[in-house]
Amino acid sequence: MNNDAASPQTDRSRPPLRRRSFLAAGAGVGAAGLGLGAAATATARPEAPAPVPSFTPGRPILFRGATVVTGDPRLGTQQNADVLVTGATIKAVGPNLAAPSNAVVVDGRDRILMPGMIDTHRHMWQTVLRGVAAEWTIANYFQFMFEGGWGQLWRPEDIYAGNYLSMVEAINSGVTTTLDWSHGLYTYEHAEAAADALFDSRGRARLAFGDISAGPQKWAVDGDVDRLQRARFSSSNQLVTLQLAWETPNDPAFPERPAWEFARDHDLMVTQHAGVWNFSGKDGIRILRDNGFLLPTNTYVHSSSLTESDYQMIADSGGNVSISAESELNAGQGYPPTGKVREHGIPISLSNDTSIWWSADMFSAMRATLNADRGLDHQAAHAEGKTVINNDLRTEDVLHYATQGGADALGLGSKLGSITPGKLADLVMLRADTPSMVPLTNAVHQIVFQASRAEVDTVLVNGRVLKYGGALIAPDLKRATRLAEASRDHIRDAVGAEQWAAGLEPPPYRTA
């Protein structure tokens, strides 16, 4: 498997960590510090809407006159620029590109073109119970989903429904690649259903095969993963690819060794929950190091309750961390560790965890990450009687995490994550003429703080248009809705009215 995540060019391409500057309490901030940069201007879009183009397979697409946020350090953000897509590939970026005679020309005026966003940790199967867990902590999650047996009620068709709906939501929201952290695959039929839904969506996905009902040393080597890999995942270049998902170890005897050896022998990356307060083992990172499996291809999800030595071991190994700030702030895995992870130079990606709780919205993920990191800095400064003058974590950083950082974490950094000629055409075009986005002054700032899913106008995956003019072309929302509602009703009826009510409204705050 291509392991771009481990390359020095990928890991160390970000600017060095900026040091916070403080001002003594009571001192003022000059007006010059509040100045705005020069506004980006573009020719006004005509009043009459343009007809929907014919996006036939193989026909070149030229985005004309957009504000292009490339995410490529060499190309930067370009005003009134064009992007040419031929087949599945970005062919050229720049002003006044020549349009091939058979190209579809898409009007990019009053639009922002950006790389597709990448979510590196989403329990997609749970989407059929969207919003049920809004009041839960991580303790409630285990109480209901696993100790209470809710998670065991998913049939293969319910796994399919959750994954398919989650992909509909992702594509509609500008998330062109999603890692399906699929730890409800209790049988081979469940795994097949998960894979089927991802393939049927026509989006790009990574099926992270998991089974929370048993240790990976039992299910990873029982033949099902090998069978699925041979049957469905013969190529690393297909839209849907495979890896493995489990928890960090907590037993020094390391009974999980056979699973890790299987992953290595089958060239499968591993994503794992790590540093989850009161649930993850305290010595998991050290156990992996001591047994030779602290690998550069590993993703550590949350990593909120790790020690300084744990972070340093991950940094030394070249591994990466997936931050789920909405989840960590609400459920209690620990405070989002963005600052600590950055201090140690560990690559970061962003994720949404599960829409049984949260928004599954990468714009919200970027904002939550900034909010948590900056809020902690301000609180620390205030505790010393000081004031933060210059924010450390910037909008360009979290946008990088949501795009190139995700591509790097999946080992796809040379193919995805930026609008770079030669990379695959996973692109998102945002409206910049909405009440939330005008006037367009700084595209990166406004993507992070002003844009929402409502601004997602056009989505390409692998050069194929899946959304255009604000309307989803594929996958099928009506079908997804029908399947998800049937699965929700099945699970609700199986749980029973009393437990369902208790799950929706658990008792108010208490600790144990």
C-alpha positions in Angstrom: 0.0 0.0 0.0 1.2 3.5 -0.8 2.4 5.0 2.5 2.6 8.7 1.8 1.7 9.4 5.5 5.2 8.3 6.5 7.1 10.4 4.0 9.2 13.4 5.3 7.8 15.6 2.6 4.3 15.0 3.8 4.9 15.0 7.6 7.1 18.1 7.8 5.6 20.3 5.1 3.7 22.5 7.6 5.4 25.7 8.9 7.1 25.4 12.4 4.8 25.8 15.4 4.2 29.5 16.1 4.9 30.6 19.7 2.1 32.3 21.5 2.6 35.9 22.5 1.1 37.4 25.6 0.2 40.9 26.8 0.0 41.9 30.4 -3.6 42.1 31.7 -5.2 45.5 31.1 -3.0 46.5 28.1 -4.8 47.6 24.9 -4.7 46.3 21.4 -4.1 48.8 18.6 -6.6 49.4 15.8 -3.9 48.3 13.3 -4.2 44.7 14.6 -7.8 44.6 13.4 -7.2 45.5 9.7 -8.6 43.6 6.8 -6.7 42.3 3.8 -7.5 43.4 0.2 -10.9 42.1 -0.9 -11.0 39.4 -3.7 -13.0 40.8 -6.6 -14.7 38.9 -9.4 -17.0 39.6 -12.3 -20.7 39.4 -11.3 -22.5 36.2 -12.2 -25.4 36.8 -14.7 -28.9 37.0 -13.3 -30.3 34.1 -15.4 -29.2 30.7 -14.1 -27.1 28.7 -16.5 -28.5 25.4 -17.8 -27.3 22.2 -16.2 -24.3 20.9 -18.2 -24.2 17.3 -19.6 -21.5 15.6 -17.5 -20.9 12.5 -19.6 -18.1 10.1 -18.5 -14.7 11.1 -19.8 -15.8 14.6 -20.9 -13.3 17.2 -19.7 -14.5 19.8 -17.1 -13.2 23.3 -16.9 -14.0 25.4 -13.9 -13.7 29.0 -15.1 -13.0 32.1 -13.0 -13.2 30.7 -9.5 -11.4 31.6 -6.3 -9.2 28.5 -6.1 -8.0 27.4 -2.7 -5.5 24.8 -3.9 -4.1 23.6 -0.5 -0.8 23.3 -2.4 1.9 25.4 -0.8 3.4 26.2 -4.2 0.1 27.2 -5.8 -1.6 28.9 -2.9 -5.0 30.6 -3.3 -5.6 32.0 -6.8 -8.2 34.6 -7.7 -10.2 34.4 -10.9 -8.5 31.1 -11.8 -9.4 28.0 -13.8 -9.1 24.3 -13.0 -9.1 21.7 -15.8 -10.2 18.1 -15.0 -9.6 15.4 -17.6 -10.9 11.9 -16.7 -10.3 11.3 -13.0 -7.3 13.7 -12.8 -6.6 17.4 -12.3 -4.9 18.5 -15.4 -4.0 22.1 -14.9 -4.6 25.1 -12.5 -4.2 28.7 -13.4 -5.7 31.8 -15.2 -7.1 31.7 -18.7 -6.7 28.0 -19.3 -7.6 26.8 -22.8 -10.8 24.8 -22.9 -10.7 21.5 -24.8 -13.3 21.6 -27.6 -15.5 19.0 -25.9 -15.2 20.4 -22.4 -18.0 21.2 -20.0 -17.3 24.8 -18.8 -18.5 25.4 -15.3 -18.9 29.1 -14.3 -16.8 29.6 -11.2 -17.6 33.3 -10.6 -18.8 34.0 -7.1 -17.6 30.5 -6.2 -14.7 29.0 -4.2 -13.1 25.8 -5.5 -11.3 23.7 -2.8 -10.1 20.2 -2.3 -12.6 17.6 -1.1 -12.7 17.2 2.6 -11.6 13.9 4.2 -13.1 12.4 7.4 -10.7 9.9 9.0 -13.1 8.4 11.6 -16.8 8.0 11.3 -19.0 5.2 12.7 -21.2 5.2 9.6 -23.3 2.2 10.5 -24.8 4.2 13.4 -26.3 6.9 11.2 -29.7 5.2 11.2 -30.1 6.4 14.8 -29.1 10.0 14.0 -29.5 12.3 17.0 -30.5 9.6 19.5 -27.4 10.1 21.6 -27.3 13.9 21.8 -27.4 13.9 25.6 -25.0 11.0 26.0 -21.5 10.8 27.5 -19.0 8.2 26.5 -20.2 6.2 29.5 -23.8 6.4 28.2 -22.6 5.2 24.8 -21.2 2.0 26.3 -24.2 1.7 28.7 -26.7 1.6 25.9 -24.9 0.5 22.7 -22.9 -2.3 24.1 -23.7 -3.2 27.7 -27.4 -2.7 26.9 -27.1 -4.6 23.6 -28.4 -2.0 21.2 -25.4 -2.4 18.9 -26.1 -6.1 18.5 -29.5 -5.3 17.0 -28.1 -4.2 13.7 -28.8 -6.7 10.9 -26.7 -6.6 7.7 -29.4 -4.5 6.0 -29.2 -2.0 8.9 -25.4 -1.8 8.4 -26.0 -1.1 4.7 -28.6 1.5 5.5 -26.4 3.4 7.9 -23.4 3.3 5.6 -25.3 4.3 2.5 -27.1 7.3 4.3 -23.8 8.4 5.8 -22.2 8.5 2.3 -25.2 10.4 1.0 -24.6 13.0 3.8 -20.9 13.1 3.3 -21.0 13.7 -0.4 -23.7 16.2 -0.1 -21.6 18.0 2.5 -18.4 18.2 0.5 -16.7 15.2 2.2 -15.3 13.3 -0.7 -13.5 10.6 1.3 -14.7 9.0 4.5 -13.1 6.4 6.7 -15.9 4.1 7.9 -14.8 3.1 11.4 -17.0 0.0 11.2 -16.8 -1.8 14.5 -20.3 -3.4 14.2 -19.2 -6.1 11.7 -20.2 -9.1 13.8 -20.6 -11.5 10.8 -19.2 -11.8 7.3 -22.7 -10.8 6.1 -22.5 -7.5 8.1 -19.1 -6.8 6.5 -20.4 -7.5 3.0 -23.3 -5.1 3.6 -20.9 -2.4 4.8 -18.8 -2.8 1.7 -21.8 -2.9 -0.6 -23.1 0.4 0.7 -19.8 2.2 0.2 -19.4 0.9 -3.3 -23.0 1.7 -4.2 -22.6 5.3 -3.1 -20.0 6.1 -5.8 -18.0 8.1 -3.3 -14.5 7.5 -2.1 -14.3 5.5 1.2 -12.1 3.4 3.4 -13.8 0.5 5.1 -12.0 0.1 8.4 -13.1 -3.5 9.4 -13.8 -3.9 13.1 -15.8 -5.9 15.6 -16.2 -4.4 19.1 -17.7 -7.6 20.5 -14.3 -9.4 20.6 -10.6 -8.8 20.6 -9.0 -8.5 17.1 -6.9 -11.6 17.8 -10.2 -13.5 17.4 -12.0 -11.9 14.5 -9.1 -10.5 12.4 -7.6 -13.9 11.8 -10.8 -16.0 11.5 -10.8 -15.8 7.7 -13.5 -13.2 7.2 -11.1 -10.2 6.6 -9.0 -12.2 4.3 -12.0 -13.4 2.4 -13.4 -9.9 2.0 -10.1 -8.5 1.0 -9.7 -11.1 -1.8 -13.3 -10.8 -2.9 -13.8 -7.0 -2.9 -10.5 -5.2 -2.4 -8.0 -6.6 -4.9 -6.7 -3.1 -5.9 -5.4 -0.2 -3.9 -6.6 2.1 -6.7 -10.3 1.5 -6.4 -12.7 4.1 -4.9 -13.3 2.0 -1.8 -10.3 0.4 0.0 -9.8 -1.6 3.2 -8.0 -1.3 6.5 -8.5 -2.5 10.1 -10.0 -0.8 13.2 -9.6 -1.8 16.9 -8.6 -0.5 20.3 -5.1 0.1 21.6 -3.9 -2.8 23.8 -4.0 -2.8 27.6 -2.5 -6.1 28.4 1.4 -6.3 28.5 1.1 -9.9 27.3 -0.2 -8.4 24.0 -2.7 -11.1 23.1 -3.5 -8.9 20.0 -0.2 -9.9 18.3 -1.8 -12.2 15.8 -4.1 -9.4 14.6 -1.2 -7.0 14.2 0.8 -9.6 12.4 -2.1 -10.3 10.1 -2.4 -6.5 9.3 1.3 -6.4 8.5 1.2 -9.5 6.3 -1.8 -8.3 4.4 -0.6 -4.7 4.0 -3.5 -3.2 5.9 -3.2 0.0 7.8 -4.7 0.2 11.4 -6.8 2.9 13.0 -7.4 2.6 16.7 -9.1 4.4 19.5 -6.4 5.6 21.9 -6.2 7.8 24.9 -9.9 7.7 25.7 -10.4 8.7 29.4 -11.2 5.7 31.7 -11.7 3.3 28.7 -8.4 3.0 26.9 -5.5 1.2 28.5 -2.9 3.5 30.1 0.0 1.6 28.6 -1.3 1.0 25.0 1.3 3.1 23.2 4.2 1.6 25.1 2.9 -1.9 24.6 2.8 -1.3 20.8 6.3 0.1 20.9 7.7 -2.7 22.9 6.2 -5.2 20.5 7.3 -3.5 17.3 3.9 -2.3 16.1 4.2 1.5 16.7 4.1 2.0 13.0 4.1 5.1 10.8 0.9 3.9 9.2 -1.0 3.9 12.5 -3.8 6.4 13.2 -4.6 7.1 16.8 -8.2 8.4 17.2 -8.9 10.9 20.0 -5.5 10.5 21.8 -6.9 12.9 24.4 -5.7 11.3 27.6 -2.2 10.3 26.6 1.0 11.2 28.4 3.9 13.3 27.2 5.9 10.2 26.6 3.0 8.6 24.6 2.9 11.7 22.3 6.6 11.6 21.9 6.6 7.8 21.0 3.9 8.5 18.4 5.9 11.4 17.0 9.1 9.3 16.8 7.2 6.5 15.0 5.7 8.8 12.3 2.1 7.9 13.3 -0.8 10.3 13.1 -3.7 11.5 15.2 -7.4 11.9 14.2 -9.0 14.7 16.3 -12.8 14.6 16.8 -13.3 17.8 18.7 -17.1 17.8 18.9 -16.9 14.2 20.3 -14.1 14.8 22.8 -15.7 18.0 24.1 -19.2 16.5 24.5 -18.6 12.8 25.4 -15.6 13.1 27.8 -12.7 11.2 26.1 -10.5 14.0 27.2 -9.9 17.6 26.0 -9.1 17.8 22.3 -5.3 17.4 22.3 -4.6 19.5 19.2 -2.0 21.7 21.0 -0.1 18.8 22.5 -0.2 16.8 19.3 1.2 19.9 17.4 3.9 20.5 20.0 5.2 17.1 19.3 5.0 17.5 15.5 2.5 14.7 15.0 0.4 15.0 11.7 -3.3 15.7 12.3 -6.5 14.9 10.5 -10.1 15.6 11.6 -13.1 13.4 12.0 -16.8 13.5 13.1 -17.0 10.2 15.1 -20.8 9.4 14.7 -24.0 11.2 13.8 -25.8 9.1 16.5 -24.5 12.1 18.5 -23.0 14.9 16.3 -23.2 16.8 13.1 -21.0 14.8 10.7 -20.1 18.2 9.3 -16.4 19.0 8.5 -17.1 22.7 8.7 -18.2 22.2 12.3 -15.2 19.9 12.9 -12.8 22.7 11.8 -14.5 25.3 13.9 -14.8 23.0 17.0 -11.0 22.3 16.7 -10.2 26.0 16.6 -12.6 26.8 19.4 -11.2 24.2 21.7 -7.5 25.0 21.0 -7.9 28.8 21.1 -10.1 28.6 24.2 -7.6 26.6 26.1 -4.8 29.1 25.2 -6.9 32.0 26.4 -7.8 30.2 29.6 -4.2 29.4 30.3 -3.1 33.0 29.7 -5.9 34.4 31.9 -4.8 32.1 34.7 -1.4 33.9 34.6 -3.0 37.3 34.4 -2.1 37.7 30.8 -3.8 38.1 27.4 -3.1 36.1 24.2 -2.3 38.6 21.4 -1.7 36.3 18.4 -3.6 33.1 18.0 -1.4 30.0 17.5 -3.7 27.7 15.6 -4.8 29.3 12.3 -7.7 28.7 9.9 -5.2 27.5 7.2 -4.0 24.8 9.7 -7.5 23.3 10.3 -8.3 23.5 6.6 -5.1 21.5 6.0 -6.1 19.0 8.6 -9.5 18.6 6.9 -8.1 18.0 3.5 -4.4 17.1 3.0 -4.1 15.9 6.6 -6.8 13.4 6.0 -5.3 12.2 2.7 -1.9 11.7 4.4 -3.5 9.7 7.3 -5.0 7.3 4.8 -1.7 6.9 2.9 -3.2 8.8 -0.1 -1.3 12.1 0.2 0.2 11.9 -3.2 -3.2 11.4 -4.8 -5.6 13.5 -2.8 -5.8 16.5 -0.4 -4.9 19.4 -2.7 -5.8 20.9 -6.0 -2.5 19.9 -7.6 -2.0 18.9 -11.3 -1.7 15.1 -11.4 -3.8 14.4 -8.3 -7.2 12.9 -8.5 -10.1 15.3 -9.0 -11.9 15.1 -5.7 -13.2 18.7 -5.6 -15.8 20.9 -3.9 -17.1 24.2 -5.2 -18.8 26.5 -2.6 -21.1 29.4 -3.3 -19.6 32.7 -2.2 -22.6 34.8 -3.1 -24.8 33.7 -0.1 -25.7 36.0 2.8 -23.2 34.1 4.9 -20.3 34.5 2.5 -20.5 38.0 0.9 -18.3 40.0 0.6 -15.5 37.5 -0.2 -12.4 38.9 1.5 -10.3 35.9 2.5 -11.4 32.5 1.1 -9.6 30.4 3.7 -10.9 32.4 6.6 -14.4 32.2 5.3 -14.4 28.5 4.5 -13.6 27.8 8.1 -15.7 30.3 9.9 -18.6 31.3 7.6 -19.2 28.4 5.2 -21.6 25.6 5.9 -23.0 22.6 4.1 -25.6 24.9 2.6 -22.8 26.6 0.5 -21.7 23.3 -1.0 -22.7 23.7 -4.7 -20.8 21.1 -6.7 -18.9 17.9 -5.7 -16.6 15.8 -7.8 -15.2 12.4 -6.8 -12.6 10.9 -9.0 -13.6 13.4 -11.7 -17.2 12.4 -11.6 -19.8 15.0 -10.7 -22.0 13.8 -7.8 -23.6 17.1 -6.9 -24.2 20.2 -9.1 -25.9 23.5 -8.6 -26.8 22.5 -5.0 -28.6 19.3 -6.1 -27.3 15.8 -5.3 -27.0 13.6 -8.3 -25.7 10.5 -6.6 -26.2 8.6 -4.3 -29.9 8.5 -3.9 -31.3 10.5 -0.9 -34.8 9.1 -1.2 -33.6 5.5 -1.2 -31.3 6.3 1.8 -34.1 7.8 3.7 -36.4 4.9 3.2 -33.8 2.4 4.2 -32.7 4.3 7.3 -36.2 4.9 8.6 -36.9 1.2 8.3 -33.7 0.4 10.2 -34.4 3.0 12.9 -37.9 1.6 13.4 -36.6 -2.0 13.7 -34.0 -1.0 16.3 -36.4 1.1 18.3 -39.0 -1.7 18.4 -36.4 -4.2 19.4 -35.0 -2.0 22.2 -38.5 -1.4 23.6 -40.3 1.8 24.6 -38.8 2.0 28.1 -35.1 1.6 27.1 -35.7 3.9 24.1 -37.0 6.6 26.3 -34.1 6.2 28.8 -31.7 6.4 25.9 -33.1 9.6 24.5 -33.1 11.3 28.0 -30.6 9.9 30.4 -30.5 11.4 33.9 -28.8 14.8 34.3 -25.1 15.3 35.2 -23.5 13.0 37.7 -20.0 11.5 38.1 -18.8 8.1 39.1 
